[in-house]
């Protein structure tokens, strides 16, 4: 499946210059229970032609592949608020 350019893409150089932290990091909400802190989740960043792909659709083929690997494999593109670059293993009811 070819990678399509995301509609809300931004240059890679702008990622490092994020002016404010993500909402959860700023407030501390969710961080204590994040699977990232238990090393059971990662956020991957895909780039095409030097442009960071932020649209969940850009991660769909990888997400579908990830979910087929194990019943506990979870792709964030299926969350109620899609987080397409999130890949985790479900643990203790947390995805």
Secondary structure, DSSP 8 states (H G I E B T S, - for coil): ------TT-EEHHHHTT-SS--HHHHH-TTTTT-TTTTTSEEE--EEETTEEE-SGGGGHHHHHHHHHH-TTEEEGGGSSS--TTEEEE-BTTB-
